[in-house]
Amino acid sequence: MPLDWDKLRVFHAVAEAGSFTHAGESLNLSQSAVSRQIQALEEALQVPLFHRHARGLILTEQGESLNRTVREVFAKLAMTEALLTESRERAAGRLKVTTTTGFGATWLAPRLKKFMTQHPDVTVTLLLDDDDLDLAMREADVAIRMHPPKQPDLIQRHIATFGYKIVGSADYLKQTGMPQRPEDLDNHRLVVYGDYRPPVESINWLVEAGRRPGSPRRAAVEVNSLPAILYAVRSGLGLAALPDYMGELADLTQVLPELKSPRIDSYFVYPEEMRHSKRVGVFRDFLVAELAAISSS
């Protein structure tokens, strides 16, 4: 017998939520209605899809297999629906953009008003995550990555190269003195990115600047958020090396400006299926124009 799309939709919601109650809340259905749909689907397929236990639901092997297929089908349907509803003449519809928390919060978010003024029929969902979301599974439409894409079959365009600035607050430097050489960093409190899935491989280069290879200095504080590091440095906590796209550095003092920093290559990435999307095209062009304006200023 053919599978019922409504039951598959309920099954997918339960598989993602891990409980009938949470799935029911997202679907606006009662827990009993959700349970009946799952029971009916299991009877139709003649296989159990979930292990039930006191702490929730766990997919069986058959359930895992079905959920992988259902997730892919619904992702493709969502992409197709978006492309079909988009106007031929102008960009329209929702655009899901993912990028790192640092770039998204400090560079991209303040520029969204300008983009949406230019393209009022586009709505933006901004997903900030220092992990790479899966574009092939439609976790987002496009990504701005601080490294070349690791997923195959994605279209990529290099859009910018950034460096770092070592910065501290005037109050902190008044108390500790200005470092004159990289070796002087040994005498300063350093605020670095915690080693919990850093968004850029080179992000903690400051702990090794002026040191023998393999003998990094110990940081005073680790934080897994670049915006939080910025606020900590601004409060006078210590020194940090921040990407120069974080344009809120004017109130901080640059330290060791002659010290050569690693470079960050940034890429605009999207699936092949989105190649002809007007929303993707206008957003890409907007990014390129804004980044070019910064580099020429």
C-alpha positions in Angstrom: 0.0 0.0 0.0 1.3 3.6 -0.7 2.6 5.5 2.3 0.4 8.3 3.7 2.2 11.7 3.5 0.4 13.0 6.6 1.6 10.0 8.6 5.2 10.4 7.3 5.1 14.1 8.3 4.0 13.1 11.8 6.7 10.4 11.9 9.4 12.8 10.9 8.3 15.3 13.6 8.4 12.6 16.3 11.8 11.3 15.1 13.3 14.8 15.3 11.6 15.7 18.6 12.1 12.4 20.4 8.7 12.4 22.0 5.0 12.4 21.1 4.4 15.4 23.2 7.0 17.7 21.7 6.0 16.5 18.2 2.4 17.3 18.9 3.3 20.8 20.0 5.1 21.5 16.8 2.3 20.0 14.7 -0.6 21.5 16.8 -1.9 18.0 17.4 -2.7 16.2 20.7 -0.3 13.6 22.0 -2.9 10.8 21.5 -3.5 11.9 17.8 0.3 11.7 17.2 0.5 8.3 18.9 -2.4 7.0 16.8 -0.7 8.1 13.6 2.6 6.4 14.5 0.8 3.2 15.5 -1.1 3.2 12.2 2.1 3.8 10.2 3.9 0.9 12.1 0.9 -1.4 11.4 0.9 -0.4 7.7 4.7 -1.1 7.4 4.5 -4.1 9.8 7.7 -3.0 11.5 8.4 -1.1 14.8 9.7 2.4 14.2 10.5 3.4 17.8 11.7 1.9 21.0 9.5 3.3 23.8 11.0 3.9 27.2 10.5 6.2 30.2 12.8 9.0 29.0 11.4 9.2 25.5 11.6 7.5 22.1 14.5 6.0 20.2 14.4 5.1 16.5 14.7 1.4 15.7 17.0 0.5 12.8 14.0 0.5 10.5 13.0 3.8 11.9 16.4 5.3 11.3 16.3 4.1 7.7 12.9 5.6 7.1 13.7 8.9 8.7 16.8 9.4 6.6 14.7 9.0 3.5 11.8 11.1 4.8 14.2 13.9 5.8 15.8 14.0 2.4 12.4 13.9 0.6 11.0 16.8 2.7 14.2 18.8 2.2 14.0 18.4 -1.6 10.3 19.3 -1.5 11.0 22.5 0.5 13.7 23.5 -2.0 11.4 22.8 -4.9 8.6 24.8 -3.4 10.8 27.8 -2.8 12.1 27.8 -6.3 8.6 27.4 -7.8 7.2 30.3 -5.8 10.0 32.7 -6.5 9.2 35.4 -9.0 11.0 35.3 -12.4 11.3 39.1 -12.3 12.5 39.8 -8.8 13.9 37.9 -5.8 11.3 36.8 -3.3 10.7 34.3 -0.6 12.6 33.1 2.5 16.4 32.8 2.4 18.1 30.7 5.2 21.7 31.9 5.7 24.2 30.3 8.0 27.6 31.6 9.1 29.8 31.7 12.2 28.6 33.6 15.3 31.4 36.1 15.0 30.9 37.1 11.4 27.1 36.8 11.6 26.6 38.9 14.8 29.2 41.6 14.2 29.4 42.0 10.4 26.3 40.5 8.7 23.5 41.3 11.1 24.0 45.1 11.0 23.9 45.0 7.2 20.7 43.1 6.9 18.5 46.2 7.0 20.3 47.5 3.9 19.9 44.2 2.0 16.2 44.0 2.9 15.6 47.6 1.9 17.0 46.7 -1.5 15.0 43.4 -1.7 11.8 43.9 0.3 10.2 40.6 -0.9 13.0 38.5 0.6 12.7 37.4 4.2 15.9 36.2 5.9 16.5 33.5 8.5 20.0 33.9 10.0 21.4 30.8 11.6 24.6 31.5 13.6 26.6 28.4 14.3 30.4 27.8 14.5 29.7 24.2 13.2 29.0 23.7 9.5 25.3 23.1 8.9 24.5 20.6 6.2 23.4 22.5 3.0 22.7 19.3 1.1 20.1 18.4 3.7 18.6 21.9 3.5 19.6 22.9 7.1 20.3 26.2 5.3 20.1 27.6 1.7 23.5 29.3 1.7 26.5 29.6 3.9 29.3 32.1 4.5 32.2 29.9 5.6 35.7 30.9 7.0 37.3 27.9 5.2 36.9 26.0 1.9 33.7 23.9 1.9 34.2 20.3 3.1 31.0 19.0 1.6 31.3 17.8 -2.0 29.0 19.1 -4.8 28.6 22.6 -3.4 29.2 25.7 -5.4 31.7 28.0 -3.8 33.0 31.5 -4.4 35.9 33.1 -2.5 34.5 36.5 -1.4 37.1 37.9 1.0 40.3 37.5 2.9 40.5 38.8 6.5 43.3 39.3 9.0 43.4 39.7 12.7 44.0 42.7 15.0 45.4 42.3 18.5 43.4 44.7 20.7 43.0 45.8 24.3 41.2 48.5 26.2 42.9 51.7 27.1 42.3 51.0 30.9 43.9 47.6 30.6 47.0 48.9 28.8 47.3 51.8 31.2 47.7 49.3 34.0 49.9 46.7 32.3 51.9 48.8 29.7 52.0 48.4 25.9 53.8 45.3 24.7 56.7 46.2 22.4 57.6 42.8 21.1 55.6 39.5 20.6 57.6 38.0 23.5 56.0 40.6 25.8 52.7 38.9 25.5 54.0 36.4 28.1 53.3 39.2 30.7 49.7 39.8 29.6 46.3 38.2 30.1 45.1 36.7 26.9 41.5 36.0 26.0 41.2 33.2 23.4 38.6 31.1 21.7 37.9 27.9 23.7 38.9 24.7 21.9 35.3 23.7 21.5 34.9 23.4 17.7 36.7 26.7 16.7 35.2 28.4 13.6 38.7 29.1 12.1 41.7 26.8 12.5 44.1 29.8 13.1 41.9 31.5 15.6 44.2 31.0 18.7 47.5 31.9 16.9 48.1 34.6 19.6 49.2 32.0 22.2 52.1 31.0 19.9 53.1 34.4 18.6 56.7 35.1 19.7 57.1 31.6 21.2 59.1 28.6 20.1 57.0 26.1 18.0 55.1 23.7 20.3 55.4 25.8 23.4 52.3 28.0 23.5 51.7 30.4 26.4 48.7 29.7 28.6 45.6 31.9 28.1 43.9 33.5 31.0 40.4 33.0 29.7 38.8 30.8 27.0 35.4 31.8 25.5 33.6 30.0 22.7 32.1 33.2 21.2 33.9 35.9 19.4 31.3 38.6 20.3 31.8 37.6 24.0 35.6 37.9 23.6 35.1 41.4 22.2 33.0 42.4 25.2 35.5 40.9 27.6 38.4 42.8 26.1 36.3 46.0 26.1 35.7 45.5 29.8 39.5 45.5 30.4 40.0 41.8 31.0 43.0 41.4 28.7 44.2 41.2 25.1 42.7 39.2 22.2 43.3 38.7 18.5 40.0 39.4 16.7 39.2 39.1 13.0 39.3 42.5 11.4 35.7 42.0 10.0 34.6 42.8 13.6 34.2 46.4 12.9 33.4 47.4 16.5 37.1 47.8 17.4 37.4 51.6 17.1 37.1 52.0 20.9 40.0 49.6 21.5 43.7 50.1 21.1 45.6 48.0 18.5 48.7 46.2 19.9 51.7 45.1 17.9 50.3 46.3 14.6 53.4 45.2 12.7 53.0 41.6 13.8 52.0 39.5 10.8 48.8 37.5 11.5 47.3 34.5 9.7 44.7 35.1 7.0 41.1 34.0 6.9 39.7 33.1 3.5 35.9 33.5 3.4 33.6 31.6 0.9 30.0 31.9 -0.2 28.6 28.4 -0.6 25.3 26.9 -1.8 24.0 23.7 -3.3 23.9 23.1 -7.1 20.0 23.1 -6.9 20.1 26.8 -5.8 22.2 27.9 -8.8 19.4 29.7 -10.5 17.7 31.1 -7.4 17.3 34.9 -7.6 17.4 35.2 -3.8 20.8 33.5 -3.7 22.0 35.6 -6.6 21.1 39.0 -5.1 22.4 38.0 -1.7 25.7 36.9 -3.2 26.0 40.2 -5.1 25.2 42.2 -2.0 27.9 40.4 0.0 30.5 41.0 -2.7 29.6 44.7 -3.0 29.7 45.3 0.7 33.0 43.5 1.2 34.5 45.3 -1.7 33.4 48.7 -0.2 35.2 47.8 3.0 38.5 46.7 1.4 38.6 49.8 -0.7 37.9 52.2 2.1 
